[in-house]
């Protein structure tokens, strides 16, 4: 079995994944951080954290709009 057939062991925790996703929502990342994240983050964790962050973002915006419109 050569290196291409072996699964990659991802070492980052879910908390590190959430941190990387939140930074990506903000839109500011260093290239070195991006490369490290690409090697260490679990893609399933990234998808889950992204969906959760998007839902929280949308709900927050809806609450802000409801609050402003109600006044």
MDTraj code that builds the backbone (N, CA, C; nanometers):
import mdtraj as md
import numpy as np

residues = "UNK UNK UNK UNK UNK UNK UNK UNK UNK UNK UNK UNK UNK UNK UNK UNK UNK UNK UNK UNK UNK UNK UNK UNK UNK UNK UNK UNK UNK UNK UNK UNK UNK UNK UNK UNK UNK UNK UNK UNK UNK UNK UNK UNK UNK UNK UNK UNK UNK UNK UNK UNK UNK UNK UNK UNK UNK UNK UNK UNK UNK UNK UNK UNK UNK UNK UNK UNK UNK UNK UNK".split()
xyz = np.array([
    [0.0851, -0.1173, 0.0000],
    [0.0000, 0.0000, 0.0000],
    [0.0900, 0.1239, 0.0000],
    [0.0734, 0.2094, -0.0979],
    [0.1534, 0.3310, -0.1024],
    [0.0802, 0.4437, -0.0288],
    [0.1416, 0.5617, -0.0229],
    [0.0875, 0.6737, 0.0536],
    [-0.0481, 0.7216, 0.0022],
    [-0.0762, 0.7039, -0.1257],
    [-0.2020, 0.7509, -0.1827],
    [-0.3214, 0.6673, -0.1349],
    [-0.2980, 0.5418, -0.0953],
    [-0.4060, 0.4541, -0.0534],
    [-0.4384, 0.4668, 0.0953],
    [-0.3499, 0.5268, 0.1724],
    [-0.3698, 0.5391, 0.3164],
    [-0.4607, 0.6583, 0.3473],
    [-0.5575, 0.6409, 0.4386],
    [-0.6398, 0.7557, 0.4779],
    [-0.5559, 0.8551, 0.5578],
    [-0.5881, 0.9820, 0.5420],
    [-0.5159, 1.0865, 0.6142],
    [-0.5713, 1.0981, 0.7549],
    [-0.4832, 1.0972, 0.8538],
    [-0.5250, 1.1136, 0.9932],
    [-0.5384, 1.2632, 1.0207],
    [-0.6583, 1.3058, 1.0566],
    [-0.6846, 1.4463, 1.0868],
    [-0.6720, 1.4667, 1.2367],
    [-0.5917, 1.5658, 1.2779],
    [-0.5574, 1.5824, 1.4184],
    [-0.6310, 1.6967, 1.4875],
    [-0.6944, 1.7839, 1.4123],
    [-0.7563, 1.9020, 1.4730],
    [-0.8866, 1.8644, 1.5444],
    [-0.9122, 1.9319, 1.6540],
    [-1.0348, 1.9085, 1.7300],
    [-1.1513, 1.9824, 1.6641],
    [-1.2730, 1.9532, 1.7104],
    [-1.3900, 2.0231, 1.6571],
    [-1.3831, 2.1716, 1.6917],
    [-1.3288, 2.2036, 1.8090],
    [-1.3124, 2.3445, 1.8470],
    [-1.2209, 2.4196, 1.7520],
    [-1.1128, 2.3563, 1.7097],
    [-1.0229, 2.4184, 1.6127],
    [-1.0932, 2.4364, 1.4789],
    [-1.1796, 2.3418, 1.4456],
    [-1.2558, 2.3522, 1.3214],
    [-1.3527, 2.4696, 1.3279],
    [-1.4214, 2.4850, 1.4404],
    [-1.5147, 2.5969, 1.4572],
    [-1.4389, 2.7291, 1.4462],
    [-1.3243, 2.7367, 1.5078],
    [-1.2426, 2.8590, 1.5008],
    [-1.2051, 2.8910, 1.3557],
    [-1.1633, 2.7905, 1.2797],
    [-1.1263, 2.8119, 1.1395],
    [-1.2470, 2.8552, 1.0566],
    [-1.3633, 2.7957, 1.0836],
    [-1.4844, 2.8328, 1.0096],
    [-1.5251, 2.9765, 1.0419],
    [-1.5176, 3.0141, 1.1685],
    [-1.5531, 3.1512, 1.2059],
    [-1.4586, 3.2525, 1.1425],
    [-1.3298, 3.2208, 1.1378],
    [-1.2347, 3.3099, 1.0704],
    [-1.2667, 3.3193, 0.9217],
    [-1.3102, 3.2083, 0.8622],
    [-1.3432, 3.2121, 0.7201],
    [-1.4692, 3.2946, 0.6951],
    [-1.5639, 3.2945, 0.7901],
    [-1.6818, 3.3803, 0.7778],
    [-1.6391, 3.5265, 0.7809],
    [-1.5406, 3.5569, 0.8624],
    [-1.4885, 3.6930, 0.8721],
    [-1.4115, 3.7300, 0.7459],
    [-1.3501, 3.6322, 0.6813],
    [-1.2834, 3.6531, 0.5531],
    [-1.1356, 3.6863, 0.5609],
    [-1.0749, 3.6674, 0.6765],
    [-0.9338, 3.7001, 0.6919],
    [-0.8593, 3.5753, 0.7378],
    [-0.7681, 3.5273, 0.6549],
    [-0.6881, 3.4097, 0.6901],
    [-0.5468, 3.4284, 0.6369],
    [-0.4506, 3.3897, 0.7155],
    [-0.3131, 3.3854, 0.6673],
    [-0.2968, 3.2613, 0.5808],
    [-0.2094, 3.2699, 0.4834],
    [-0.1865, 3.1553, 0.3964],
    [-0.1327, 3.0361, 0.4759],
    [-0.0463, 3.0622, 0.5720],
    [0.0098, 2.9530, 0.6519],
    [-0.0985, 2.8849, 0.7357],
    [-0.1912, 2.9651, 0.7894],
    [-0.3028, 2.9067, 0.8663],
    [-0.3929, 2.8236, 0.7762],
    [-0.4188, 2.8741, 0.6565],
    [-0.5025, 2.8009, 0.5617],
    [-0.4397, 2.6664, 0.5263],
    [-0.3105, 2.6668, 0.4995],
    [-0.2410, 2.5425, 0.4635],
    [-0.2418, 2.4434, 0.5801],
    [-0.2205, 2.4926, 0.7015],
    [-0.2240, 2.4055, 0.8181],
    [-0.3636, 2.3466, 0.8363],
    [-0.4652, 2.4312, 0.8201],
    [-0.6027, 2.3837, 0.8335],
    [-0.6358, 2.2787, 0.7282],
    [-0.5900, 2.2988, 0.6069],
    [-0.6176, 2.2041, 0.4991],
    [-0.5593, 2.0664, 0.5298],
    [-0.4512, 2.0621, 0.6043],
    [-0.3876, 1.9348, 0.6381],
    [-0.4479, 1.8712, 0.7631],
    [-0.4993, 1.9509, 0.8556],
    [-0.5393, 1.8976, 0.9851],
    [-0.6894, 1.8875, 1.0078],
    [-0.7701, 1.9702, 0.9407],
    [-0.9136, 1.9714, 0.9691],
    [-0.9850, 1.8548, 0.9030],
    [-1.0817, 1.8012, 0.9751],
    [-1.1651, 1.6940, 0.9238],
    [-1.2744, 1.7567, 0.8375],
    [-1.2875, 1.7173, 0.7108],
    [-1.3872, 1.7788, 0.6220],
    [-1.5313, 1.7665, 0.6743],
    [-1.5630, 1.6575, 0.7405],
    [-1.6978, 1.6414, 0.7962],
    [-1.7212, 1.7455, 0.9051],
    [-1.6224, 1.7704, 0.9887],
    [-1.6343, 1.8725, 1.0933],
    [-1.6501, 2.0113, 1.0309],
    [-1.5792, 2.0367, 0.9221],
    [-1.5888, 2.1674, 0.8557],
    [-1.7310, 2.1893, 0.8035],
    [-1.7887, 2.0876, 0.7420],
    [-1.9249, 2.0992, 0.6891],
    [-2.0248, 2.1226, 0.8020],
    [-2.0144, 2.0448, 0.9087],
    [-2.1063, 2.0594, 1.0220],
    [-2.0917, 2.1970, 1.0858],
    [-1.9690, 2.2401, 1.1095],
    [-1.9454, 2.3710, 1.1716],
    [-1.9942, 2.4833, 1.0804],
    [-1.9755, 2.4684, 0.9507],
    [-2.0224, 2.5698, 0.8558],
    [-2.1731, 2.5823, 0.8541],
    [-2.2422, 2.4697, 0.8574],
    [-2.3886, 2.4727, 0.8594],
    [-2.4396, 2.5353, 0.9887],
    [-2.3809, 2.4970, 1.1012],
    [-2.4217, 2.5538, 1.2302],
    [-2.3958, 2.7044, 1.2334],
    [-2.2785, 2.7468, 1.1870],
    [-2.2453, 2.8898, 1.1866],
    [-2.3383, 2.9670, 1.0938],
    [-2.3736, 2.9104, 0.9791],
    [-2.4642, 2.9776, 0.8858],
    [-2.6035, 2.9931, 0.9468],
    [-2.6507, 2.8891, 1.0138],
    [-2.7820, 2.8962, 1.0786],
    [-2.7821, 3.0032, 1.1876],
    [-2.6786, 3.0056, 1.2694],
    [-2.6688, 3.1066, 1.3757],
    [-2.6637, 3.2468, 1.3157],
    [-2.5905, 3.2645, 1.2077],
    [-2.5791, 3.3933, 1.1408],
    [-2.7153, 3.4404, 1.0889],
    [-2.7881, 3.3517, 1.0221],
    [-2.9193, 3.3871, 0.9664],
    [-3.0183, 3.4184, 1.0775],
    [-3.0204, 3.3376, 1.1820],
    [-3.1124, 3.3626, 1.2940],
    [-3.0802, 3.4956, 1.3613],
    [-2.9526, 3.5253, 1.3777],
    [-2.9125, 3.6537, 1.4367],
    [-2.9595, 3.7702, 1.3510],
    [-2.9415, 3.7604, 1.2209],
    [-2.9885, 3.8669, 1.1318],
    [-3.1401, 3.8829, 1.1393],
    [-3.2132, 3.7720, 1.1430],
    [-3.3586, 3.7803, 1.1528],
    [-3.4020, 3.8455, 1.2834],
    [-3.3356, 3.8118, 1.3923],
    [-3.3695, 3.8749, 1.5211],
    [-3.3403, 4.0242, 1.5200],
    [-3.2318, 4.0646, 1.4593],
    [-3.1978, 4.2069, 1.4491],
    [-3.3031, 4.2810, 1.3665],
    [-3.3401, 4.2225, 1.2533],
    [-3.4399, 4.2866, 1.1661],
    [-3.5742, 4.2965, 1.2372],
    [-3.6170, 4.1886, 1.3042],
    [-3.7438, 4.1930, 1.3781],
    [-3.7409, 4.3007, 1.4860],
    [-3.6280, 4.3119, 1.5529],
    [-3.6150, 4.4117, 1.6594],
    [-3.6227, 4.5537, 1.6031],
    [-3.5579, 4.5782, 1.4916],
    [-3.5566, 4.7121, 1.4324],
    [-3.6943, 4.7462, 1.3746],
    [-3.7561, 4.6518, 1.3089],
    [-3.8877, 4.6765, 1.2475],
    [-3.9956, 4.6955, 1.3532],
    [-3.9845, 4.6292, 1.4652],
    [-4.0849, 4.6366, 1.5704],
    [-4.0844, 4.7729, 1.6396],
    [-3.9783, 4.8481, 1.6294],
    [-3.9693, 4.9760, 1.7006],
    [-4.0292, 5.0895, 1.6247],
])
top = md.Topology()
chain = top.add_chain()
for i, resn in enumerate(residues, 1):
    res = top.add_residue(resn, chain, resSeq=i)
    for name in ("N", "CA", "C"):
        top.add_atom(name, md.element.get_by_symbol(name[0]), res)
traj = md.Trajectory(xyz[None], top)
